[in-house]
Structures are given as structure tokens and as C-alpha cells.
Amino acid sequence: MKEAVDIALNNVLTNSGGPFGAVIVKNGKVISMGRNQVVAEKDPTAHAEVQAIRSACLHLNTYDLTDCELYTSCEPCPMCLGAIYWAKINAVYYANTSEDAAGISFNDQFIYEQLSLPKNQRTIPMTQILIQNYQQPFQAWQQTSAKTRY
């Protein structure tokens, strides 16, 4: 946890990004780290946890981090939480809470509230558009024997 918090602090002190850092550990050994680089990379998905997941997957040459744990300087946002579940990380340990983050203008509550609304009531409306072959990719996936389930 100390390393995750140190990464977050260094990120702020060097004006490199937001106050967020993360490390991924496997079998007691740090295998990757991530720091918030949203502004530096002009990428809204460049959160510390996502950066650490990307790095760990490259390091281990896999998309499945089942045997790994994530240490992060702050409770993960909804996007990072989704990535954590997709990566199948075993456990998450965090220092600051989402309430602490909201106190410094990183408020994730809005996104959680949006997710609970019907699609047509969200701030960003979501509308299904049906075209003639819209189901073909799913049908092809269902029929292929060359798929890797994840």
C-alpha cells in the first residue's frame, strides 16, 4: 500500500497527473504499477488501476489476473472497478475512500447514479439502432470453434 500511495504522491509533486497510484502483486511480488495519466496521455481511461492492469497483463502475457491483488491509493471508480472484475483480480486494497476523492473534486457518485437510471433517462442518452445484419457478429461468435472465452 505504501508503494501505491508513494506513486500517487510523486505523481502530484512532479505535476505528472492526479493523486492516484496502484500496484499489482502476484505471490507477494509487485509485478506492475500504474499512476494516473489522464491529462498527460489525453486519455480518460488512463487511471492508475487501469494502467497497472495493462502493465500486469503485458508482463504476464495474459488477460487473466486471477492470482493477483491490487493495492490502490484510492477506492476504485466505476470504470476501474469494471476493469478489475474483467481482469479477475482476487482482491483490492485501498487507502482513500470514494468520499475522500469527492472531497477533492473527483466525484464518482454521479456515474453510479447514471448507471442506475433507465438508459433513456441518463445524461448521455443511449439508443439502440437496429440494422439488417446487427446480429451477425454475435451469431458468428456463437458458431465459431476458434473462440477464447474471457
C-alpha positions, 0 to 999 in steps of 0.5 A: 500500500505504501508503494501505491500511495508513494506513486500517487504522491510523486505523481502530484509533486512532479505535476505528472497527473492526479493523486492516484497510484496502484500496484499489482502483486502476484505471490507477494511480488509487485509485478506492475504499477500504474499512476494516473495519466489522464491529462498527460496521455489525453486519455480518460481511461488512463487511471492508475488501476487501469494502467497497472492492469495493462502493465500486469497483463503485458508482463504476464502475457495474459488477460487473466489476473486471477492470482493477483491483488491490487493495492490502490491509493484510492477506492476504485471508480466505476470504470476501474472497478469494471476493469478489475472484475474483467481482469479477475483480480482476487482482491483490492486494497485501498487507502482513500475512500470514494468520499475522500476523492469527492472531497477533492473534486473527483466525484464518482457518485454521479456515474453510479447514479447514471448507471442506475437510471433507465438508459433513456433517462441518463445524461448521455442518452443511449439508443439502440439502432437496429440494422439488417445484419446487427446480429451477425457478429454475435451469431458468428461468435456463437458458431465459431470453434476458434473462440477464447472465452474471457 
